[in-house]
Amino acid sequence: MDARRGVDFIGVTVPFVVHDGKGNVLLQKRSQRCRDERGRWDTGGGAVEFNESLEDAVKREVEEELGVKAEKVQFLTTYEALRDNDGVPTHWICLSHAVEVDPKGVRIVDTDRIDEIDWFTSKNLPSPLHSQIHKSLDAAKKAGIIK
């Protein structure tokens, strides 16, 4: 059996807060095919590949998930995600970034993992939210990226 990131060893991930440069944030509704927190609204993100810089990982993931190029990437915060996924403990190191994009170019590319996308401000967030989303959103709000 292959070793699983975040389960058999600590995973490294780059969650990203996609924004339009005008205070709005793009969130994704996780599909039933996601590994965890299905049906919850989340920022984007993905694992860092071997020999890949953090910024390159962010850019790759944004394009793979949303079909748009990252215009500006800014580091936000680091945090650990220690969770229980249906009885299996998981451990991730999260290096969160803000990513400005052209909102007209955004579309769902990763149809296996994303059911829906929409733009929000911090005052009109959808429900239910991913258990870790507040860490990235709080950092983006503190940095003045989202309203």
N, C-alpha and C positions, 0 to 999 in steps of 0.2 A: 504494500500500500504506500502511496506517495505521502510524504510529510505535508501537513496542512498549515499554512500561514495562520498565525494567531491562535492555533490550537496545539500543534506539536512543537512550535517555536514561536517566539515573539514576532508578530507581524509589524511591518512598517508601512504606514498608509499616509496618503496626502489628501485629506478632505479639503474641498474647495468651496468657497462661497462665490457663486457667480453673481455678478451685479452689472448694472447698466451705466454706472458712473453718475447716476442721478438719484441714488438712494434706494433703489429697488433691488430685490434679491430674487433669484430664480430658484425655486425648490422643485424637487422631484418626488413623486409618489412611488415608493418601492413596490415592485410587483410581488406576486405570490411565489415567484421563482427565486427570489433573493435568499441568501443564506440565513438572514435573520431580520427581525423588525419589519416583517412584511406588512404592506398596507400603510406604512407610516411615511410622513413627509420628511425629507432629508436634503442636505446639501449633496453635491456630488463627491466623488472620491474614488480612490483605488490604491492598490498596492504598488510600492516602488519596486521596479525590477532590478536585478543585479546589474551593476555598472551603469545605472541611470541616475542622473542628477535629480534632485527634488523638483526643480523647476521644469525639467523635461518630462518628468512623470506627470506633473500637473497638466502641462500642455497636452500631452498624449491623452490623458483621461478625459479632459474637456472635449477634445475632438472626437474620441471614441463614443462618448455618451451623448453629446449634444450637437455634433457635426459643425462646430464653429471654432474658429481659431481664437486663442487667448490673445487679447490685445495688450493687456498689462497684468502682470503677476506680482503679488505682494505677499510676503510672509506675514502671518497673523499671530499664531501661538502654537505652543506644543502642549500636548496633554496625553495622559494614558487612558485607555479604555479597557477596564477590567470588568468583564461582564459574564453572565451565565447565558448560554444559548441552548435552551432546551436541555439543561442538565450538564452541558459541556462548558467548562470554563474557557474563556478566551482572553487574550492579552495582546493589545495593539499599542504601538507608539504612534501617535497622530501628530503630524506636522501640517497644520492648517494654513491655507493660503486664501487670499481674495483674488478673484480673476474677473477683470473687466472684459466684456464681450460686446459685440454689436447685437442688440436684442433681436433685430430683424433676421439674423442668420441662425438663431437657435431652433433646433428641432430635436425630436427624440430619435436617436440612432440606435441606442441599446434597448431595443424593444423587449428583450428577454428580462431586463431588470427594472425598466422604468415604465409605469403605466400612464403617468400624466406629469406634465410640467406646468408651472404657472408662476407669475411674478407677484411678489408681495412686498410690504414694508414690515418693519418689526412690530407695527401696531395692528396688523391684520393677518397674522400667521394662521395657517390652516391647522387642522387637528385630524388625527393624532400625529404628534411629532416624534422623531427618532430620539432615543434616550440621550444621545450625545450631542445633538444639534446645537444646544444652547451654548456650548463651549466655543464653537466657531462663530456663531451669530453674535454672542456677547463681545468677542474680540473684534469683529467687523464693525459693530456699533461703536465701540470705544475708539476705533480708528477713524470714525466718521464716514465709513463706507456705505452703511445702510442707515435709513431713517428709523 
